Every structure is written in structure tokens, then in C-alpha cells.
Amino acid sequence: MIVKMKKIAVIAQAKDAGKAVGDLRSLGILHVEHQKAPLGKDITSLNEDAALLDNIINILSMPEYADKKILAKQAGELKDWRFAAKHILDSQKRFEQLDHYAKGLKTIENQWESWGDFDPESIKRLEKKGIHVKLYLLPEKAFRAIKKEDFILKVVSKKNGMINCAFLSRSESAALAYPELGLPKISLGKVRSRLAEDQKAKTKIENDIKQHLTYKERFLKIKEAFKKELELHEAIQGMGEVRTLSYITGYVPHDATERVLAMCKEKKLAAFINDPSEDDNIPTLIRNPRWLSVINPVFKFIEIVPGYKELDISFWFLIFFSIFFGMLVGDAGIGMIFILLTAIAQIKLGRKVKDKSIFPLFYVLSLTAVIWGALTGTCFGQAWLTPYFKPLAPALRSDKNIQALCFLIGAIHLSIGHSWRALIKLPSLQALADIGWVVILWGGFFLAKTLVLGEALPFFVKWFFLIGSILVIVFTSPSWNILKSVPKGLGKLLLNIVNSFTDIVSYVRLFAVGLASVAVADAFNQMAIGIGYKSAINAIIAVIVILIGQGLNLVLGPIAVLVHGIRLNVLEFCNHIDIKWTGFMYKPLQKERT
């Protein structure tokens, strides 16, 4: 749930402003709202240091510098981090310059490789002796058509119907009626020699930068310390001022106000606490039970935060996202592999990962794939398993039944959104408008079954649309003045009634993607059966084919969940519950970030 916040102002004498902010930071509960743009030499210097550390960490994180053996070594003492950081940065700049220069040399090499190794200076020396040499690249037909009179045309090389040739003449003005190639700046031999020298220099720089990998964790800790220090200085410089007083404002959770007041009383600071106004930009703090917090990694991954005055959909997101994962992956075998991979990751990385809720999340999601696979009789495909295992829910082997289930899930999911909005609006009559949308959604459910599945349209569906439309038109903006309320409600209805139907139909993507994954698995399994296992070679090829097919599903399944599973929750569902994701996270001023 989204925690209720209080707005607070803490007032101190200007000479004690820094100490007051430090005391507040020790509490770790005040989300600071600057009264003015925080500026100052200290802030500029800290920002420069943080930017330098960001660059260094990015450099040390580059794939070309990855070296597990060096990372495993114990880091030595880092006496002067700035000197080491600037050395790494200068080395990287030098590496990039060499790399850019090498690319230019490589272009010259590719361009002149077919001409062989010759010295451009020797051609210039011939010109001084009255022999003028010009280079041309000509099509073979054009070369044959040239009539040689008072000049020599020497073939250097041929490739793909084109001829590299040298034109030699005593006359400086003599030339062919084709574009002339200019001379290279240096010979091919020198180009290759410089490329070799560049490569040696680049390798030396790479090895030098790699030796600093042992300091990567140290750089990260220094960066985190600078961020904390920067937050403190920004909070001080962002304080408001009134004569000899300074004040800092921000937001604290409603259940933490007593701690702030107690600290202010102890430190002899003035404090003023009230409810935020409608115009305040309030941060969002979400607190949920531990079992529900497993969904937090998904929200962090897609970087969305509900607004302070919006709703926390964590519970419904977890429930339906799990269902979507099971249906989209749709294979018990793939689900068991995910469980195994999660267990391995937890054993190897469990201590290093700060947010350990990601592991139970993957266990839950993987389990839903196993359950759906058991219900539909799908384990690395369906066809090969049919003679040996019957699905726990045979009805789910019917495409028509699964599509109907998708529409049902969509109607339930979207109805929950409008029902929740209706409960929040009570006792206002506007709640009836959301009830009207629920009725319309169920009319859309039956209409989808008719249009997509060819079922007969129940006689009562027209009443669903009629009653729902009346409720939306009348109660979207209820007023005794019908001329004001009806146009608003009618506009809302016309803008969204088609979307309500198409949103329900969009849940059929759960069926389509799940069917595609089964088809892929069955197709590769059938190919493997066709190859057979009569010989060792056939068996090896057949196994490779099976692994490729299952590997595709192993990769494409999670991608489908990211595309479709998240979309149905974040777009379709949130549109109906009116969540815009306009919020930003509550980040209190504190010494240690939790």
C-alpha cells in the first residue's frame, strides 16, 4: 500500500543549518524538497568527482577489460584514488585515439591491398625525371578498348571484373578519360608496420587498465560515499532562508513524525508538520507484506512508480502477472528449467544480490509455468507426450476453450480495476459510472465470444450495453443540470466503449503466444524424430535439433512475458483503473542507502 506522508519544515538558526541537516540525515526518514536550487563550490566539486568515478566504473565494466583472474585477486592499497582514476581515464582516451587511428590505417590497407606494396615517394621521384605515373581502376571492357599510343598501361592486379592499372607517360597532361586515383600517403608495408605497433600499444594499455580491476569495488564505494556527501550538501544549500533563520522542508511517513519531533526537541530545533496540499509534489513510498514484495523487482526493472494519489496494484499485478507468465511460457519442462536456473543463481549469487526477493519471484513464476504445463499436458511440447500422459485439464487442449478463457481473464482483470475505483468513489454517485463500465465489459466478453469464437450472442447482452451506457452517461459527472452532466458522460462513453471491447480481445495474445511456443517445440521434436536415432551421428543431430527448439522457447518465453505480460498489467489494466504512473520514489536523506 502507498504510505500516507506528512509535510514537515524544520527551522534552525542559519549558523546551525549544517548541523541540523546532519541530525536529520541521521534519522534517515526525510525526503528533502529544496527551497532553492542547490549551488556552491562544494556541490560543483562533488559532482565533478562523481562524474569522474562514473567514467572510471564504466571503463572498468567494459567487456574488453573483463578478466576473472584479476578480479579474483585481493586489491592492494589505493593511496590516491584521483590519481589512479585520471590515469585510467587518460589511458582509455589514448586507447580510443589509437583505435581510431588504426581504423584509418585499416581503411588504407583495404583500399590499396590489391595494388601490392609500393613506395609512393618512388613515383614522385619518377615525375622529377619526366616519367608521369597515374593510377586507375577500370572495368575490363574499358581497359581492352583503350588504344595504347604514346603511353604505357601496366596491369597491376585484377579482381571481380575490375583492373588496377598504372598509366605511364612522358607528358604531364596525358591522362585517361576516367577518374584518377590519388597516391596513398604511405606504403602498404608502413601501414602494416604501424598497425602492428598500434596493436602492441593497445594491448599494453589494455593490460594496464585490467590491473586496476581489483579497485573496482573500491571505486564503487567511493562513488556511493560521494553521492551521500552530495545529498547532504545539496540539502544544506537548498534550504530556505529568512533573516537569521534557515529552514529545510520535505516529506516523512505519517508514522515517523514522532521521531522527527523528538529529535527536534532534543536538538532545540523548531518543526512544523501538516498534511500536504493539493499542489505539493509528494514522493511515493510503498510498503507491502514480505510475501507481496516479491513483485518489486518487476517494478524496478520497468522503472514505473504510481503517483502518491494513485493506487498500489502490487497484489493484482503479482496475481495476474503470474497467470500470464504460466500461460505465455506454457510448458512444464521449461518451467522446471527456470526453477533449476533460479536455484543455481541463488546459490552462486545469493550473497551478492541486495534485493533477494527476485529469487522467490522467479520460483513463483516458474511454478505457474509448470502448473499450466501439467494442466495442458505440455512438457517440452505436446505431441510426443500425448501417448504417455493425459493433461490434468483436457478441456484446455481445445483452442476454442483457451481463447474463451483468455476473454474471461480479461473481463475479470479489467472489472477488478473498475470495481476498485467504484469502491474508492463511494458514497459518491460517480461510483455508479464505474459499475456501468463493469457491466459494459461483460457485454464485451460475450460479444467477443460471438465475433471470435462464433458462439450465439445471449439475449441479455444488449441489456448489458444499454444499462451500462446509461450508468456511464448519467453518473460520470452527476449533476442536477442534465445539460452539463450528460454531454460529459456521453463523450466518455463514445471515447472508451470500443476500447473496452478491444482491450478484452487483446487478452487473446495469451493464447496466441502460448500456441506458438507449443508449435515450435512440436516442430523441432518432429524434425528430431524424422532424423531418427538409428546411428550415433543421427542421435547426436536429433539431440541438437531438440536442444535448438527448446532453447528458442527458453529465450522467447521470457521475452514474450516482458512484452505481453507486462503490457496487459501496465497498459490495459491500468487504463481501466486510471493509473498514469506519474510518481517518483521516496528517497530519504540518509547515511546508508537501504
C-alpha positions, -999 to +999 in steps of 0.1 A: +000+000+000+010+036-005+021+051+028+005+084+038+030+112+040+033+143+062+049+176+051+075+189+075+095+220+079+125+221+104+138+255+113+172+263+127+195+293+132+215+299+100+248+292+118+235+258+128+219+249+095+246+223+085+244+206+119+206+205+118+206+188+083+232+163+096+209+154+125+180+149+101+202+127+079+210+105+109+173+098+112+171+087+076+134+095+071+132+130+055+127+132+017+140+167+010+122+193-010+147+221-020+135+256-015+161+269-040+185+254-065+214+240-045+246+257-058+281+261-045+317+252-049+314+220-028+285+208-049+304+215-082+334+197-069+314+167-057+296+165-090+329+165-109+343+138-086+311+117-091+313+121-128+349+110-129+340+079-108+311+071-132+335+073-161+361+050-144+334+025-134+320+024-169+355+018-183+363-010-159+329-025-167+337-027-205+337-063-218+372-060-233+386-054-198+368-083-182+393-107-165+381-131-138+416-139-127+424-103-120+391-096-103+397-126-080+429-110-067+429-091-035+430-054-041+461-035-029+460-002-011+446+027-031+466+056-018+453+083-042+421+074-060+420+105-081+455+098-095+445+062-103+412+074-118+428+100-140+454+075-151+427+051-162+408+078-180+439+091-198+448+055-208+413+049-221+415+082-242+449+071-256+434+037-264+405+052-282+429+075-302+450+046-312+419+026-321+406+055-343+440+058-360+441+021-365+407+021-382+420+048-406+451+027-414+429-004-419+409+015-444+440+024-463+452-012-462+419-025-475+419+001-503+455-005-515+460-042-507+453-053-542+479-029-555+507-045-536+534-029-516+550+001-533+565+034-521+545+065-532+578+085-529+593+065-557+565+076-581+571+112-571+608+107-579+600+094-614+579+125-621+611+146-615+628+125-642+600+132-666+580+099-662+545+106-650+526+078-634+489+078-628+468+051-612+433+039-624+407+014-615+390+003-648+364-022-659+379-050-681+359-039-711+370-003-708+407-015-704+405-036-736+390-007-756+419+017-748+442+023-777+478+025-764+497+052-784+524+073-767+519+058-732+522+025-713+493+010-695+505-016-670+482-041-653+489-044-615+460-067-605+425-079-614+395-085-592+358-090-598+359-077-634+379-046-624+416-039-632+441-019-612+465-004-637+493+021-639+494+048-666+530+058-676+536+088-700+563+114-708+536+141-709+523+155-677+489+164-693+483+129-707+456+110-690+427+085-695+391+096-697+384+080-663+387+092-627+423+091-615+432+075-581+454+096-559+485+082-544+484+068-508+502+088-482+524+059-471+533+025-485+514-007-476+544-020-457+545+010-435+507+008-430+510-027-417+541-019-396+522+010-379+491-013-374+513-038-356+529-010-335+494+003-326+482-032-317+511-036-293+504-002-277+467-010-274+475-044-258+498-027-233+471-002-224+445-029-220+467-049-197+474-017-177+437-009-173+430-045-164+454-043-134+430-017-119+400-041-120+409-050-084+400-015-074+365-016-090+346-023-058+367+004-040+357+029-067+320+019-063+322+025-025+339+059-030+312+069-056+285+059-031+301+079-004+303+110-027+266+106-035+258+107+002+280+137+007+264+154-024+229+148-010+240+164+023+255+195+007+225+199-017+201+197+013+221+224+031+225+247+000+188+241-009+175+254+024+152+284+026+164+315+045+145+342+064+169+367+080+189+348+106+169+316+102+173+287+078+147+260+072+145+227+054+113+211+041+103+177+029+081+147+035+082+119+061+059+089+065+030+097+088+041+071+114+076+086+116+066+122+126+071+115+163+107+106+157+113+139+139+096+158+167+116+140+194+149+148+176+139+184+171+130+187+208+164+172+218+184+194+194+163+225+202+150+229+166+116+242+156+094+220+135+061+224+117+041+194+104+009+193+084-008+174+056+005+180+021-016+203-001-031+195-035-003+213-052+026+195-034+048+171-054+047+142-030+070+112-032+056+076-032+065+051-005+051+016-009+050-008+020+037-043+015+040-076+033+071-096+026+053-121+005+038-094-017+071-075-020+084-103-044+069-083-072+091-052-065+119-063-089+095-062-118+085-026-110+122-017-106+130-033-139+104-014-159+110+018-138+075+027-130+061+043-098+024+051-091+017+087-082+011+094-045-026+098-050-029+068-073-033+031-063-008+004-054-016-025-077+011-048-063-013-076-053-033-078-085-001-073-106+015-103-088-016-125-092-022-118-129+014-115-139+020-150-125-010-163-145+002-146-177+037-160-172+023-195-168+002-192-200+028-175-221+056-198-212+031-227-211+055-256-207+062-276-176+096-286-188+107-250-195+093-241-161+114-268-143+145-255-161+137-220-149+134-233-113+167-251-117+184-220-131+169-199-103+183-223-077+218-222-092+217-184-094+206-182-057+234-205-046+261-187-066+249-151-064+225-150-034+250-133-011+259-106-036+224-096-046+209-069-024+173-075-033+168-112-027+131-110-034+140-117-071+146-154-062+112-162-047+096-142-076+112-165-102+103-196-082+066-184-082+066-175-119+084-208-129+059-228-108+030-213-127+046-225-160+049-260-145+012-259-133-001-247-167+021-273-184+006-300-162-030-288-169-025-287-207-002-318-209+028-297-222+063-307-213+089-297-240+060-299-264+027-318-265+027-342-294+054-366-281+039-367-246+003-375-256+006-413-256+021-413-221+004-386-202-031-371-202-035-334-194-050-327-160-075-304-177-083-319-211-106-290-219-075-268-221-063-287-251-090-270-271-081-238-288-116-225-286-117-231-248-084-214-242-095-184-262-127-182-242-106-185-210-084-156-222-115-134-227-128-144-193-095-135-177-096-101-195-131-094-183-123-103-147-090-084-147-105-052-161-136-055-140-114-056-109-100-022-119-133-005-123-148-022-092-118-009-071-124+026-085-161+023-076-153+014-040-129+043-037-155+068-050-183+056-026-205+071-014-203+095-044-227+087-072-197+086-096-191+051-084-221+040-105-203+051-136-176+025-129-203-001-122-216+008-156-182+001-172-181-033-154-215-041-170-202-030-204-171-051-201-191-082-195-212-073-225-179-071-244-169-105-231-200-122-246-196-101-278-160-113-282-171-149-278-197-144-306-174-125-330-142-145-325-155-179-314-188-180-334-210-186-303-245-174-302-250-140-286-271-143-254-303-122-255-294-103-223-262-088-237-280-059-253-293-050-218-257-051-205-247-025-231-279-004-225-278-004-187-240+001-186-242+030-211-269+047-191-249+045-159-218+059-176-237+087-193-256+098-162-231+093-134-197+101-150-202+137-139-235+136-119-254+169-117-290+181-114-282+200-146-286+173-173-273+197-200-239+196-181-237+160-169-250+141-200-226+155-226-196+147-204-208+112-198-217+106-234-183+118-245-166+095-221-187+066-234-181+073-270-143+076-265-139+044-244-167+019-253-148+005-283-116+004-263-133-017-236-142-043-262-108-043-279-090-045-245-108-077-237-100-092-271-063-082-266-060-109-239-062-135-267-025-128-271-020-152-241-034-180-263-016-170-295+019-168-279+014-200-259+002-218-290+033-206-309+056-219-282+040-254-283+041-253-322+079-245-321+086-273-296+065-299-315+080-289-349+116-294-337+106-326-319+091-339-351+122-330-370+143-349-345+120-380-348+124-377-386+162-378-383+159-408-360+183-424-335+195-455-355+231-444-356+253-423-332+255-395-357+218-394-362+212-394-325+236-365-320+220-344-347+185-353-334+195-342-299+210-309-313+177-302-331+157-308-299+181-285-279+177-257-305+139-259-304+137-259-266+164-233-264+143-210-286+114-214-262+137-209-232+147-175-246+115-164-264+092-173-234+106-146-210+107-121-239+070-127-245+063-122-208+081-089-209+062-077-240+027-091-234+025-100-196+037-066-185+017-048-212-016-063-200-010-051-165+006-018-171-015-006-200-048-024-203-055-029-166-040+005-155-060+024-181-092+010-166-081+017-131-068+051-141-032+048-130-008+070-150+024+060-133+033+097-127+050+091-093+086+092-081+102+071-053+105+083-018+143+087-012+151+100+023+182+118+032+203+092+050+238+080+056+233+045+043+210+037+014+189+006+021 
